[in-house]
């Protein structure tokens, strides 16, 4: 069998480990051949491929990013669509696809599967917001990077007796902010799922200051303060027509400084959270998911994705992962809020 692999959407640490796991098991156990589609769905639509022999995946599990490149191409636009992709696969002799990506990638994979293509999915997002899987690879690395950066901010904040605000990724969900905030001992964690007024945030900051601490606030980019309707955005729209988020920390900083009298600085971590080498946890998870994706292909589980359930890798339908974001439950936020102030 000849299998095509693509990585689509935003990059994240662990993508190469998925590719390696799939290729090694596919070749060693089943004798499959592999090709990679370059730059996500663009490569599928344009039939832009490279061969992936076993030697090509040697040592790539520890590399960040993706050796195949990625893009946010919509496979149904720009002369794409099921018939074009089917024709490309037949011409290239490709029997099935492994699509590695987030909600947008898997939604496209489902539509193409419904149209008769043979596709299995591997979930990927640093935000950890895909339903039907306990964790996605890339999340642990993003939390580790954010935690280290916040620890560094804390030392300079303590030296200058400042309030430090660290802004992390999280358009719709606050998993990175929650985990990195708890790990770094933040005095306030602000996430999209929970409203908080400026008065409440200022109260937490002042309480920390009065105990002799340099206040530390961790905020997700999608946090919406009480009284505001939409997340902070001043950079226009992305390719999917969504507002480009970022900068909520820079808006909060002067307001908190005015309300509390505490010198306040903001730092936006941004894409640094998506770069670099994956953690050991993400390398292992990504490798296991890649190997399980080969099982899905061999067993003909088209229209499904591999998923982490506890410590087991299972197979679930695309429908289970789409439509509902995995948000931070209020109970988890309340657990962390005990430590605020």
ZILINHU-V160897 format. One record per residue. N is the residue number from 1. RES is the residue in one letter. BURIAL is + if it has 16 or more other C-alpha atoms within 10 Angstrom, else -. D_CENTER is the distance of its C-alpha to the mean C-alpha in Angstrom with 2 decimals. Layout:
N|RES|BURIAL|D_CENTER + N|RES|BURIAL|D_CENTER
This chain:
1|X|-|30.53 + 2|X|+|28.57 + 3|X|+|24.82 + 4|X|+|22.49 + 5|X|+|18.88 + 6|X|+|16.37 + 7|X|+|12.84 + 8|X|+|11.80 + 9|X|+|9.59 + 10|X|-|7.50 + 11|X|+|8.08 + 12|X|+|6.66 + 13|X|+|9.23 + 14|X|+|10.60 + 15|X|+|11.04 + 16|X|+|14.67 + 17|X|+|15.26 + 18|X|+|14.56 + 19|X|+|17.00 + 20|X|+|19.43 + 21|X|+|19.51 + 22|X|+|20.18 + 23|X|+|22.76 + 24|X|+|24.59 + 25|X|+|25.08 + 26|X|+|25.86 + 27|X|-|28.49 + 28|X|-|29.91 + 29|X|-|30.25 + 30|X|-|30.65 + 31|X|-|31.73 + 32|X|+|29.24 + 33|X|+|28.69 + 34|X|+|25.38 + 35|X|+|24.53 + 36|X|+|21.39 + 37|X|+|20.79 + 38|X|+|20.07 + 39|X|+|17.44 + 40|X|+|15.92 + 41|X|+|18.05 + 42|X|+|20.38 + 43|X|+|21.68 + 44|X|+|22.26 + 45|X|+|24.20 + 46|X|+|26.12 + 47|X|+|26.62 + 48|X|+|25.42 + 49|X|+|25.02 + 50|X|-|25.67 + 51|X|-|27.00 + 52|X|+|25.00 + 53|X|-|27.74 + 54|X|+|27.29 + 55|X|-|28.14 + 56|X|-|25.20 + 57|X|+|22.60 + 58|X|-|24.71 + 59|X|-|22.92 + 60|X|+|19.56 + 61|X|+|17.51 + 62|X|+|17.49 + 63|X|+|16.51 + 64|X|+|13.27 + 65|X|+|12.19 + 66|X|+|13.84 + 67|X|+|17.61 + 68|X|+|17.62 + 69|X|+|16.08 + 70|X|+|13.86 + 71|X|+|14.49 + 72|X|+|13.95 + 73|X|+|17.34 + 74|X|+|18.54 + 75|X|+|20.62 + 76|X|+|23.11 + 77|X|-|24.09 + 78|X|-|26.08 + 79|X|-|28.41 + 80|X|+|25.86 + 81|X|+|25.99 + 82|X|+|26.77 + 83|X|-|30.21 + 84|X|+|29.23 + 85|X|+|26.47 + 86|X|+|28.93 + 87|X|-|31.57 + 88|X|+|29.40 + 89|X|+|28.48 + 90|X|-|32.16 + 91|X|-|33.36 + 92|X|-|31.05 + 93|X|-|31.94 + 94|X|+|28.37 + 95|X|+|28.50 + 96|X|+|24.88 + 97|X|+|21.28 + 98|X|+|18.12 + 99|X|+|15.18 + 100|X|+|11.78 + 101|X|+|8.99 + 102|X|+|7.32 + 103|X|+|9.89 + 104|X|+|11.83 + 105|X|+|12.31 + 106|X|+|13.40 + 107|X|+|15.58 + 108|X|+|17.27 + 109|X|+|17.74 + 110|X|+|19.41 + 111|X|+|21.71 + 112|X|+|22.71 + 113|X|+|23.34 + 114|X|-|25.48 + 115|X|-|27.35 + 116|X|-|28.24 + 117|X|+|25.85 + 118|X|+|24.90 + 119|X|+|21.12 + 120|X|+|18.87 + 121|X|+|15.10 + 122|X|+|12.45 + 123|X|+|9.23 + 124|X|+|5.94 + 125|X|+|2.31 + 126|X|+|2.08 + 127|X|+|3.94 + 128|X|+|5.72 + 129|X|+|7.50 + 130|X|+|8.82 + 131|X|+|12.48 + 132|X|+|14.71 + 133|X|+|12.78 + 134|X|-|13.12 + 135|X|+|10.08 + 136|X|+|7.34 + 137|X|+|7.76 + 138|X|+|6.07 + 139|X|+|6.07 + 140|X|+|9.78 + 141|X|+|9.96 + 142|X|+|8.27 + 143|X|+|10.72 + 144|X|+|13.43 + 145|X|+|13.30 + 146|X|+|13.37 + 147|X|+|16.11 + 148|X|-|18.14 + 149|X|+|18.09 + 150|X|+|19.13 + 151|X|+|21.81 + 152|X|-|23.16 + 153|X|+|23.29 + 154|X|+|25.18 + 155|X|-|27.92 + 156|X|-|28.68 + 157|X|+|28.64 + 158|X|+|31.12 + 159|X|-|33.29 + 160|X|-|33.70 + 161|X|+|33.61 + 162|X|+|30.86 + 163|X|+|28.12 + 164|X|+|24.74 + 165|X|+|21.74 + 166|X|+|18.28 + 167|X|+|15.63 + 168|X|+|11.95 + 169|X|+|8.83 + 170|X|+|8.71 + 171|X|+|10.24 + 172|X|+|11.40 + 173|X|+|10.66 + 174|X|+|11.59 + 175|X|+|10.25 + 176|X|+|9.51 + 177|X|+|12.83 + 178|X|+|14.62 + 179|X|+|14.05 + 180|X|+|14.55 + 181|X|+|17.35 + 182|X|+|19.09 + 183|X|+|18.90 + 184|X|+|20.42 + 185|X|+|22.95 + 186|X|+|22.09 + 187|X|+|24.95 + 188|X|+|22.82 + 189|X|+|19.23 + 190|X|+|18.47 + 191|X|+|15.77 + 192|X|+|15.63 + 193|X|+|17.08 + 194|X|+|20.14 + 195|X|-|22.69 + 196|X|+|24.65 + 197|X|-|27.64 + 198|X|+|28.40 + 199|X|-|31.39 + 200|X|-|29.41 + 201|X|+|27.06 + 202|X|+|30.23 + 203|X|+|31.85 + 204|X|+|29.17 + 205|X|+|29.43 + 206|X|+|33.23 + 207|X|+|33.37 + 208|X|+|31.46 + 209|X|+|33.73 + 210|X|-|36.83 + 211|X|-|36.00 + 212|X|-|36.03 + 213|X|+|32.27 + 214|X|+|30.29 + 215|X|+|27.94 + 216|X|+|24.19 + 217|X|+|21.82 + 218|X|+|18.00 + 219|X|+|16.61 + 220|X|+|13.33 + 221|X|+|13.55 + 222|X|+|14.08 + 223|X|+|16.92 + 224|X|+|20.15 + 225|X|+|23.36 + 226|X|-|26.11 + 227|X|-|28.27 + 228|X|-|25.66 + 229|X|-|24.36 + 230|X|-|21.33 + 231|X|+|18.61 + 232|X|+|19.85 + 233|X|+|19.63 + 234|X|-|22.15 + 235|X|-|20.65 + 236|X|-|21.28 + 237|X|-|19.19 + 238|X|-|16.55 + 239|X|-|17.42 + 240|X|-|16.65 + 241|X|-|18.89 + 242|X|-|16.46 + 243|X|+|17.34 + 244|X|+|15.67 + 245|X|+|14.90 + 246|X|+|15.76 + 247|X|+|18.98 + 248|X|+|19.51 + 249|X|+|20.39 + 250|X|+|23.02 + 251|X|-|24.47 + 252|X|+|24.70 + 253|X|+|26.30 + 254|X|+|29.65 + 255|X|-|30.00 + 256|X|+|29.60 + 257|X|+|31.95 + 258|X|-|34.50 + 259|X|-|34.34 + 260|X|+|34.50 + 261|X|-|36.32 + 262|X|+|33.79 + 263|X|+|32.66 + 264|X|+|28.93 + 265|X|+|26.38 + 266|X|+|22.80 + 267|X|+|20.13 + 268|X|+|16.91 + 269|X|+|14.48 + 270|X|-|12.41 + 271|X|-|11.00 + 272|X|-|12.55 + 273|X|+|9.55 + 274|X|+|7.89 + 275|X|+|11.37 + 276|X|+|13.87 + 277|X|+|14.56 + 278|X|+|12.54 + 279|X|+|14.18 + 280|X|-|16.70 + 281|X|-|14.83 + 282|X|+|11.85 + 283|X|+|14.63 + 284|X|+|16.56 + 285|X|+|14.00 + 286|X|+|12.88 + 287|X|+|16.63 + 288|X|+|17.65 + 289|X|+|15.35 + 290|X|+|16.79 + 291|X|+|20.24 + 292|X|+|19.90 + 293|X|+|18.96 + 294|X|+|22.36 + 295|X|+|24.01 + 296|X|+|22.71 + 297|X|+|24.26 + 298|X|-|27.46 + 299|X|-|27.86 + 300|X|-|27.22 + 301|X|+|24.48 + 302|X|+|23.57 + 303|X|+|21.24 + 304|X|+|19.34 + 305|X|+|16.08 + 306|X|+|15.97 + 307|X|+|14.68 + 308|X|+|15.01 + 309|X|-|17.83 + 310|X|-|19.09 + 311|X|-|19.69 + 312|X|-|20.46 + 313|X|+|18.71 + 314|X|+|19.84 + 315|X|+|19.86 + 316|X|+|19.11 + 317|X|+|19.80 + 318|X|+|17.39 + 319|X|+|19.00 + 320|X|-|17.85 + 321|X|+|14.13 + 322|X|+|14.83 + 323|X|-|16.48 + 324|X|-|15.43 + 325|X|-|12.34 + 326|X|+|12.09 + 327|X|+|13.26 + 328|X|+|14.70 + 329|X|-|18.29 + 330|X|-|21.11 + 331|X|-|22.53 + 332|X|-|19.64 + 333|X|+|19.93 + 334|X|-|23.70 + 335|X|-|23.53 + 336|X|+|21.90 + 337|X|+|24.22 + 338|X|-|27.22 + 339|X|-|26.42 + 340|X|+|26.21 + 341|X|+|29.08
